[in-house]
Amino acid sequence: MTSLDRIAPAFVEMAHTIVWASVATVDTDCRPRSRVLHPIWEWDGAQLTGWIATEPTRIKLTHIAAHPDVSINYWTPSHDTCSAEAAVEWVLDDAGRTELWERFKNGPAPVGYDPAILPSLDGGGPTSEKFAGWKLTPTRLRVMPGTVMTQGSGEVLTWRAGE
């Protein structure tokens, strides 16, 4: 087990290099559903928080209401992987959505982008009913360089909340 202050920076570095992640939710019948999303992570030296800008579809709203946790997995062809399990809170109020919009618009490359490019918004802005987000509070992190699998070298870092 690794302390959060050691794994969080390694996780953010790998996640922000890979950018796109497979994110799984669970429906009301306990069936998983995955989608590719674009999280941004913030480490302040004590707390790691993730953010995802997404459309608040009926499916996502129902899944998170039933099971407010997600599994997030990043992978590269060189087999570098990192994953997070996280509790999810919706960001649905106008002030929160505007803050989320600005967080992505002013985010570091390559994870920062202007949310106005999202096709589902159809020209809408941060207070559009088609724009919302998730605040992610990690409960488990894992970082594994591909060399662990391909060369038998390197270190797998793991962390669980409360341990």
C-alpha positions as CSV (number, residue, x, y, z in Angstrom):
1,M,0.0,0.0,0.0
2,T,1.2,3.5,-0.8
3,S,0.4,6.8,0.8
4,L,-1.8,9.2,-1.2
5,D,0.9,11.8,-1.2
6,R,3.1,9.4,-3.2
7,I,0.6,7.9,-5.6
8,A,-1.6,11.0,-6.4
9,P,1.1,12.9,-8.3
10,A,2.1,9.7,-10.2
11,F,-1.6,9.0,-11.0
12,V,-2.2,12.6,-12.2
13,E,0.9,12.5,-14.4
14,M,-0.1,9.3,-16.1
15,A,-3.8,10.1,-16.4
16,H,-3.1,13.5,-17.8
17,T,-0.6,12.0,-20.3
18,I,-3.2,9.4,-21.5
19,V,-6.2,11.9,-21.3
20,W,-9.1,9.6,-22.3
21,A,-10.4,7.0,-19.9
22,S,-13.0,4.2,-19.9
23,V,-15.5,5.0,-17.2
24,A,-18.0,2.5,-15.9
25,T,-21.2,3.1,-14.0
26,V,-23.7,0.5,-12.8
27,D,-27.4,0.5,-13.6
28,T,-30.3,-0.2,-11.3
29,D,-30.1,-4.0,-12.2
30,C,-26.3,-4.0,-11.2
31,R,-25.2,-4.2,-14.8
32,P,-22.1,-2.2,-15.8
33,R,-22.0,0.3,-18.6
34,S,-18.7,1.8,-19.9
35,R,-18.1,4.9,-21.9
36,V,-15.0,6.9,-22.9
37,L,-14.7,10.2,-21.0
38,H,-12.1,12.9,-20.4
39,P,-11.4,13.5,-16.7
40,I,-9.3,16.3,-15.3
41,W,-7.6,15.7,-11.9
42,E,-6.4,18.2,-9.3
43,W,-4.0,17.4,-6.5
44,D,-3.5,20.1,-3.9
45,G,-0.9,18.2,-1.8
46,A,-3.5,16.7,0.5
47,Q,-6.7,16.0,-1.6
48,L,-7.1,14.5,-5.0
49,T,-10.3,15.5,-6.8
50,G,-11.4,14.5,-10.3
51,W,-13.8,16.3,-12.6
52,I,-15.7,15.1,-15.7
53,A,-17.8,17.4,-17.9
54,T,-20.7,15.3,-19.3
55,E,-24.2,15.5,-20.5
56,P,-26.7,14.7,-17.7
57,T,-28.5,12.0,-19.7
58,R,-31.3,10.0,-18.2
59,I,-29.1,6.9,-18.2
60,K,-26.2,8.6,-16.3
61,L,-28.6,10.3,-13.8
62,T,-30.3,7.0,-13.1
63,H,-27.0,5.0,-12.8
64,I,-25.4,7.5,-10.4
65,A,-28.6,7.8,-8.3
66,A,-28.6,4.0,-7.9
67,H,-24.8,3.5,-7.5
68,P,-22.9,6.8,-6.9
69,D,-19.5,5.3,-7.7
70,V,-17.5,4.8,-10.9
71,S,-14.5,2.8,-12.1
72,I,-12.1,4.7,-14.3
73,N,-9.3,3.1,-16.4
74,Y,-6.6,4.6,-18.5
75,W,-4.4,2.5,-20.8
76,T,-1.7,3.1,-23.4
77,P,-0.4,0.7,-26.1
78,S,2.9,0.4,-24.0
79,H,0.6,-1.0,-21.3
80,D,1.0,1.9,-18.9
81,T,-2.2,1.8,-16.9
82,C,-3.8,3.7,-14.0
83,S,-7.2,3.3,-12.5
84,A,-9.4,5.0,-10.0
85,E,-12.5,4.0,-8.1
86,A,-14.4,7.1,-7.0
87,A,-17.5,8.3,-5.4
88,V,-19.5,10.7,-7.7
89,E,-21.4,13.8,-6.9
90,W,-23.3,15.5,-9.7
91,V,-22.5,19.2,-10.5
92,L,-25.9,20.5,-11.7
93,D,-26.3,24.0,-10.2
94,D,-25.5,27.0,-12.4
95,A,-22.6,28.2,-10.3
96,G,-21.0,24.7,-10.2
97,R,-21.4,24.1,-13.9
98,T,-19.9,27.5,-14.7
99,E,-16.9,26.7,-12.4
100,L,-16.6,23.3,-14.1
101,W,-16.7,24.9,-17.5
102,E,-13.9,27.3,-16.6
103,R,-11.9,24.5,-15.0
104,F,-11.8,22.6,-18.3
105,K,-11.4,25.8,-20.5
106,N,-8.4,26.9,-18.4
107,G,-7.1,23.4,-17.6
108,P,-3.5,22.3,-18.4
109,A,-2.7,20.8,-21.7
110,P,-3.5,18.2,-22.9
111,V,-6.6,17.7,-20.6
112,G,-7.8,21.3,-20.8
113,Y,-10.2,22.1,-23.6
114,D,-13.0,24.6,-24.4
115,P,-16.3,22.8,-23.5
116,A,-18.0,24.9,-26.2
117,I,-16.7,22.3,-28.7
118,L,-19.0,19.6,-27.3
119,P,-21.5,18.7,-30.0
120,S,-24.3,17.9,-27.6
121,L,-24.4,21.5,-26.4
122,D,-25.5,22.8,-29.8
123,G,-24.0,26.2,-29.0
124,G,-25.1,26.3,-25.4
125,G,-22.9,27.4,-22.6
126,P,-22.1,26.3,-19.0
127,T,-25.7,26.7,-17.8
128,S,-27.2,24.7,-20.7
129,E,-29.4,21.8,-19.5
130,K,-27.1,19.6,-21.6
131,F,-24.0,20.5,-19.6
132,A,-23.2,19.2,-16.2
133,G,-20.4,17.3,-14.5
134,W,-19.2,14.8,-12.0
135,K,-17.0,15.6,-9.0
136,L,-14.9,12.5,-8.3
137,T,-13.6,11.6,-4.8
138,P,-11.2,8.7,-5.2
139,T,-11.5,5.7,-2.9
140,R,-8.9,3.6,-4.6
141,L,-6.0,4.4,-7.0
142,R,-3.6,2.1,-8.9
143,V,-0.7,3.1,-11.1
144,M,1.2,0.5,-13.1
145,P,4.0,1.3,-15.6
146,G,3.8,-1.0,-18.7
147,T,7.4,-2.2,-17.9
148,V,5.9,-4.3,-15.0
149,M,4.1,-6.5,-17.6
150,T,6.5,-6.3,-20.5
151,Q,9.9,-6.4,-18.7
152,G,9.2,-7.5,-15.1
153,S,10.5,-4.1,-13.8
154,G,8.9,-1.1,-12.2
155,E,6.6,-0.6,-9.3
156,V,2.9,-0.9,-9.0
157,L,1.5,1.8,-6.7
158,T,-1.9,1.3,-5.0
159,W,-3.8,3.3,-2.4
160,R,-7.2,2.8,-0.7
161,A,-9.0,5.4,1.3
162,G,-8.9,4.8,5.0
163,E,-5.9,2.5,4.9
